[in-house]
Amino acid sequence: MENAVEYAERLTVPLRWWVQATMLVASLWLALVVALPVGLAWVLSAVGMLLAASLLSAYGAARISVADGELRVGRARIGAEHVGTARALDAEATRRRSGVEADARAFLLLRPYLKRAVEVEITDPADPTPYWLVSTRHPEELARAITSLG
């Protein structure tokens, strides 16, 4: 059945990143409030918080979905006819596959706060990309959904 979403995930940043950004802006406010007029310190701190929030929101906006006969990862998409095997990787395998065993031609969507990933073989002979390596919170579920495409 087309239009059925088999898998969907958004790679939002963890809560601790929001806490750290807030503490950074609080430190900025503290430094500014002793050196500048209070109103200006608040304005600059608010701008800093808006900037931090927009950066964290943009970085965590990457989406992964398996739907309508295609795999979508961030802005990239590929049809089911060009997708081979999908393999869920544990943290160690992800580290190796994105590091010493990496292929420079691979498509990567990795997030440092997600230790596991899925490796998706690309079978399109016209595409030089051998595989996609995609961070995910649920590698087994994503691999199963990608496998069900074919």
Backbone as CSV, one residue per row, in Angstrom:
resi,resn,N_x,N_y,N_z,CA_x,CA_y,CA_z,C_x,C_y,C_z
1,MET,0.844,-1.176,0.000,0.000,0.000,0.000,0.892,1.243,0.000
2,GLU,0.741,2.100,-0.975,1.506,3.338,-1.027,0.978,4.305,0.032
3,ASN,1.739,5.338,0.299,1.425,6.371,1.289,1.483,5.867,2.723
4,ALA,1.868,4.602,2.928,1.985,4.096,4.289,3.389,4.399,4.799
5,VAL,3.452,5.046,5.937,4.742,5.334,6.558,5.117,4.107,7.377
6,GLU,6.220,3.475,6.995,6.660,2.279,7.693,7.596,2.614,8.843
7,TYR,8.282,3.749,8.735,9.199,4.163,9.790,9.384,5.670,9.687
8,ALA,9.446,6.339,10.819,9.708,7.779,10.848,10.412,8.118,12.156
9,GLU,11.452,8.960,12.042,12.213,9.370,13.210,12.824,10.740,12.959
10,ARG,12.881,11.529,14.006,13.567,12.821,13.950,14.741,12.749,14.912
11,LEU,15.908,13.139,14.448,17.134,13.007,15.245,17.366,14.227,16.133
12,THR,16.439,14.476,17.036,16.525,15.632,17.923,17.739,15.530,18.845
13,VAL,18.270,16.683,19.206,19.413,16.707,20.124,18.937,16.328,21.521
14,PRO,19.820,15.766,22.339,19.421,15.361,23.688,19.186,16.553,24.609
15,LEU,18.444,16.318,25.652,18.101,17.355,26.628,19.356,17.993,27.228
16,ARG,20.385,17.206,27.466,21.596,17.770,28.082,22.220,18.857,27.216
17,TRP,22.066,18.789,25.879,22.588,19.854,25.012,21.831,21.150,25.250
18,TRP,20.511,21.046,25.462,19.704,22.240,25.753,20.115,22.843,27.090
19,VAL,20.354,21.979,28.078,20.779,22.455,29.398,22.137,23.144,29.281
20,GLN,23.062,22.536,28.548,24.390,23.132,28.390,24.316,24.475,27.660
21,ALA,23.485,24.571,26.641,23.334,25.838,25.923,22.745,26.904,26.838
22,THR,21.784,26.516,27.647,21.184,27.460,28.588,22.210,27.941,29.605
23,MET,23.027,27.023,30.100,24.064,27.410,31.061,25.119,28.298,30.405
24,LEU,25.433,28.049,29.156,26.380,28.900,28.429,25.837,30.327,28.313
25,VAL,24.567,30.436,27.962,23.960,31.763,27.835,23.854,32.436,29.210
26,ALA,23.585,31.661,30.253,23.546,32.232,31.605,24.919,32.773,31.998
27,SER,25.961,32.057,31.625,27.326,32.539,31.889,27.618,33.809,31.100
28,LEU,27.147,33.833,29.870,27.295,35.033,29.045,26.577,36.212,29.700
29,TRP,25.367,35.977,30.168,24.605,37.048,30.830,25.360,37.573,32.053
30,LEU,25.907,36.640,32.835,26.631,37.043,34.036,27.845,37.896,33.691
31,ALA,28.553,37.534,32.640,29.710,38.326,32.221,29.275,39.692,31.694
32,LEU,28.154,39.714,30.963,27.691,40.969,30.374,27.084,41.921,31.404
33,VAL,26.400,41.378,32.393,25.677,42.226,33.341,26.635,43.038,34.217
34,VAL,27.859,42.558,34.398,28.824,43.328,35.191,29.568,44.354,34.338
35,ALA,29.511,44.195,33.008,30.282,45.082,32.136,29.419,46.065,31.356
36,LEU,28.139,45.788,31.224,27.250,46.612,30.400,26.009,46.986,31.193
37,PRO,25.233,47.933,30.698,23.943,48.221,31.342,23.061,46.959,31.351
38,VAL,22.279,46.834,32.395,21.472,45.624,32.598,20.569,45.333,31.398
39,GLY,19.917,46.344,30.865,19.020,46.140,29.719,19.742,45.566,28.510
40,LEU,20.911,46.090,28.229,21.698,45.606,27.100,22.168,44.171,27.336
41,ALA,22.533,43.865,28.569,22.952,42.499,28.915,21.817,41.510,28.658
42,TRP,20.589,41.898,29.038,19.432,41.029,28.808,19.160,40.862,27.313
43,VAL,19.264,41.938,26.561,19.006,41.856,25.117,20.034,40.946,24.446
44,LEU,21.297,41.153,24.764,22.344,40.330,24.159,22.214,38.859,24.575
45,SER,21.834,38.621,25.815,21.628,37.251,26.283,20.432,36.608,25.584
46,ALA,19.376,37.375,25.380,18.210,36.850,24.662,18.580,36.488,23.220
47,VAL,19.365,37.341,22.588,19.830,37.043,21.222,20.686,35.776,21.242
48,GLY,21.544,35.652,22.236,22.364,34.444,22.372,21.525,33.196,22.552
49,MET,20.470,33.286,23.360,19.594,32.137,23.573,18.828,31.787,22.316
50,LEU,18.359,32.803,21.602,17.662,32.534,20.334,18.593,31.883,19.318
51,LEU,19.822,32.349,19.269,20.797,31.754,18.365,21.083,30.302,18.746
52,ALA,21.295,30.043,20.015,21.552,28.680,20.480,20.360,27.761,20.183
53,ALA,19.157,28.266,20.458,17.956,27.460,20.209,17.782,27.162,18.728
54,SER,18.042,28.144,17.884,17.882,27.899,16.448,18.934,26.928,15.933
55,LEU,20.164,27.011,16.444,21.213,26.067,16.031,20.890,24.641,16.484
56,LEU,20.466,24.478,17.728,20.120,23.143,18.216,18.892,22.585,17.494
57,SER,17.930,23.428,17.223,16.734,22.972,16.497,17.074,22.561,15.071
58,ALA,17.920,23.334,14.413,18.297,23.000,13.038,19.112,21.716,12.995
59,TYR,20.043,21.555,13.916,20.875,20.353,13.934,20.037,19.119,14.244
60,GLY,19.019,19.273,15.057,18.162,18.155,15.423,16.960,17.989,14.525
61,ALA,16.925,18.686,13.403,15.765,18.611,12.511,15.866,17.488,11.484
62,ALA,16.983,16.805,11.423,17.153,15.729,10.434,16.112,14.640,10.672
63,ARG,15.492,14.241,9.590,14.452,13.208,9.669,14.855,11.997,8.850
64,ILE,14.403,10.853,9.326,14.574,9.593,8.613,13.187,9.012,8.427
65,SER,12.878,8.586,7.203,11.593,7.934,7.001,11.686,6.883,5.903
66,VAL,10.872,5.882,6.064,10.705,4.842,5.059,9.220,4.883,4.719
67,ALA,8.922,5.366,3.516,7.524,5.520,3.105,7.447,5.664,1.603
68,ASP,6.311,5.331,1.047,6.030,5.523,-0.379,7.097,4.889,-1.263
69,GLY,7.643,3.764,-0.851,8.618,3.060,-1.670,9.976,3.710,-1.744
70,GLU,10.309,4.556,-0.765,11.633,5.163,-0.763,12.124,5.404,0.656
71,LEU,13.439,5.532,0.752,14.115,5.860,1.999,14.516,7.324,1.929
72,ARG,14.131,8.084,2.951,14.500,9.491,3.031,15.342,9.686,4.286
73,VAL,16.512,10.288,4.081,17.428,10.560,5.188,17.876,11.998,5.035
74,GLY,17.395,12.867,5.923,17.674,14.290,5.769,17.071,14.752,4.448
75,ARG,17.879,15.392,3.603,17.396,15.841,2.290,17.568,14.783,1.203
76,ALA,18.310,13.726,1.506,18.576,12.677,0.521,17.412,11.685,0.473
77,ARG,17.196,11.139,-0.704,16.162,10.115,-0.863,16.599,9.140,-1.936
78,ILE,16.164,7.907,-1.774,16.498,6.874,-2.742,15.345,5.884,-2.820
79,GLY,15.050,5.456,-4.036,13.954,4.513,-4.256,14.304,3.109,-3.811
80,ALA,13.287,2.341,-3.510,13.469,0.971,-3.035,14.234,0.111,-4.025
81,GLU,14.109,0.402,-5.317,14.787,-0.404,-6.328,16.304,-0.272,-6.275
82,HIS,16.799,0.733,-5.585,18.244,0.960,-5.489,18.806,0.672,-4.104
83,VAL,17.974,0.098,-3.251,18.393,-0.191,-1.880,18.628,-1.686,-1.750
84,GLY,19.805,-2.030,-1.242,20.139,-3.433,-1.003,19.853,-3.800,0.441
85,THR,20.794,-4.477,1.053,20.601,-4.927,2.426,20.760,-3.766,3.406
86,ALA,20.061,-3.880,4.498,20.166,-2.908,5.588,20.607,-3.676,6.824
87,ARG,21.621,-3.149,7.487,22.212,-3.861,8.615,22.292,-2.929,9.816
88,ALA,21.670,-3.350,10.917,21.740,-2.582,12.164,23.129,-2.774,12.775
89,LEU,23.747,-1.675,13.188,25.087,-1.724,13.773,25.044,-1.321,15.243
90,ASP,25.837,-2.003,16.044,25.964,-1.591,17.444,26.952,-0.427,17.523
91,ALA,27.221,0.040,18.730,28.071,1.228,18.896,29.481,1.004,18.354
92,GLU,30.061,-0.139,18.630,31.425,-0.416,18.174,31.492,-0.537,16.653
93,ALA,30.555,-1.252,16.066,30.527,-1.392,14.602,30.288,-0.038,13.932
94,THR,29.455,0.794,14.521,29.215,2.135,13.985,30.489,2.965,14.037
95,ARG,31.193,2.896,15.148,32.447,3.635,15.291,33.469,3.195,14.234
96,ARG,33.596,1.900,14.049,34.543,1.398,13.046,34.111,1.772,11.630
97,ARG,32.834,1.605,11.337,32.339,1.837,9.971,32.364,3.320,9.601
98,SER,32.289,4.185,10.586,32.369,5.623,10.310,33.788,6.152,10.471
99,GLY,34.700,5.277,10.860,36.085,5.679,11.083,37.049,4.925,10.200
100,VAL,37.773,3.983,10.785,38.852,3.293,10.064,38.365,2.440,8.903
101,GLU,37.143,1.953,8.957,36.612,1.116,7.876,35.721,1.899,6.913
102,ALA,35.704,3.200,7.027,34.805,4.031,6.215,35.263,4.080,4.757
103,ASP,34.300,4.240,3.881,34.563,4.489,2.470,34.262,5.973,2.236
104,ALA,35.205,6.682,1.648,35.052,8.128,1.445,33.872,8.461,0.549
105,ARG,33.386,7.520,-0.236,32.270,7.770,-1.145,30.906,7.583,-0.478
106,ALA,30.889,7.090,0.750,29.639,6.786,1.443,28.885,8.059,1.814
107,PHE,27.563,7.931,1.870,26.707,9.014,2.365,26.545,8.800,3.862
108,LEU,26.841,9.826,4.647,26.772,9.715,6.098,25.809,10.744,6.674
109,LEU,24.950,10.289,7.539,24.159,11.194,8.379,24.372,10.687,9.798
110,LEU,25.378,11.236,10.448,25.765,10.787,11.774,25.569,11.898,12.788
111,ARG,25.158,11.499,13.975,25.020,12.431,15.080,25.849,11.908,16.241
112,PRO,26.681,12.753,16.866,27.571,12.278,17.925,26.836,11.774,19.168
113,TYR,25.618,12.177,19.372,24.861,11.754,20.538,24.100,10.453,20.308
114,LEU,24.189,9.894,19.100,23.586,8.600,18.802,24.709,7.637,18.444
115,LYS,24.890,6.616,19.227,26.031,5.717,19.059,25.773,4.570,18.084
116,ARG,24.522,4.319,17.744,24.205,3.196,16.845,23.728,3.730,15.500
117,ALA,23.816,2.876,14.486,23.456,3.307,13.135,22.970,2.115,12.315
118,VAL,22.535,2.437,11.107,22.161,1.426,10.128,22.989,1.668,8.880
119,GLU,23.545,0.604,8.347,24.284,0.668,7.091,23.361,0.130,5.997
120,VAL,23.153,0.955,4.967,22.252,0.595,3.878,23.062,0.466,2.592
121,GLU,23.048,-0.714,2.024,23.768,-0.953,0.767,23.016,-0.278,-0.377
122,ILE,23.761,0.388,-1.267,23.174,1.033,-2.439,23.528,0.180,-3.664
123,THR,22.516,-0.232,-4.403,22.721,-1.157,-5.523,22.627,-0.496,-6.889
124,ASP,22.399,0.802,-6.940,22.301,1.521,-8.214,23.679,1.561,-8.878
125,PRO,23.839,0.934,-10.065,25.149,0.924,-10.711,25.621,2.319,-11.148
126,ALA,24.705,3.250,-11.326,25.067,4.609,-11.745,25.447,5.495,-10.561
127,ASP,25.222,5.015,-9.354,25.509,5.793,-8.150,26.850,5.346,-7.577
128,PRO,27.810,6.254,-7.438,29.113,5.864,-6.899,29.099,5.614,-5.391
129,THR,27.999,5.940,-4.734,27.891,5.771,-3.289,27.685,4.291,-2.957
130,PRO,28.615,3.670,-2.233,28.465,2.244,-1.943,27.432,1.942,-0.852
131,TYR,27.297,2.857,0.108,26.346,2.627,1.194,26.010,3.958,1.866
132,TRP,24.896,3.935,2.597,24.519,5.047,3.468,24.726,4.570,4.892
133,LEU,25.276,5.427,5.724,25.422,5.142,7.143,24.615,6.191,7.892
134,VAL,23.601,5.735,8.612,22.606,6.633,9.193,22.475,6.390,10.694
135,SER,22.742,7.412,11.487,22.522,7.323,12.931,21.036,7.182,13.209
136,THR,20.716,6.423,14.249,19.324,6.234,14.628,19.235,5.777,16.078
137,ARG,18.112,6.049,16.697,17.870,5.565,18.051,17.346,4.128,18.033
138,HIS,16.827,3.698,16.893,16.198,2.374,16.775,16.720,1.638,15.543
139,PRO,17.979,1.174,15.567,18.565,0.582,14.366,17.864,-0.688,13.873
140,GLU,17.415,-1.528,14.779,16.750,-2.763,14.343,15.448,-2.449,13.624
141,GLU,14.667,-1.518,14.177,13.399,-1.144,13.549,13.622,-0.503,12.179
142,LEU,14.605,0.394,12.081,14.890,1.045,10.808,15.376,0.030,9.784
143,ALA,16.275,-0.864,10.169,16.767,-1.886,9.248,15.624,-2.767,8.766
144,ARG,14.716,-3.128,9.667,13.566,-3.956,9.297,12.667,-3.211,8.305
145,ALA,12.434,-1.936,8.545,11.590,-1.148,7.630,12.241,-1.004,6.256
146,ILE,13.552,-0.801,6.208,14.256,-0.674,4.928,14.222,-2.009,4.189
147,THR,14.419,-3.109,4.911,14.373,-4.430,4.304,12.997,-4.716,3.713
148,SER,11.957,-4.206,4.353,10.596,-4.446,3.859,10.290,-3.646,2.592
149,LEU,11.145,-2.657,2.264,10.949,-1.888,1.015,11.047,-2.791,-0.205
150,GLY,12.041,-3.685,-0.177,12.330,-4.520,-1.350,11.521,-5.727,-1.390
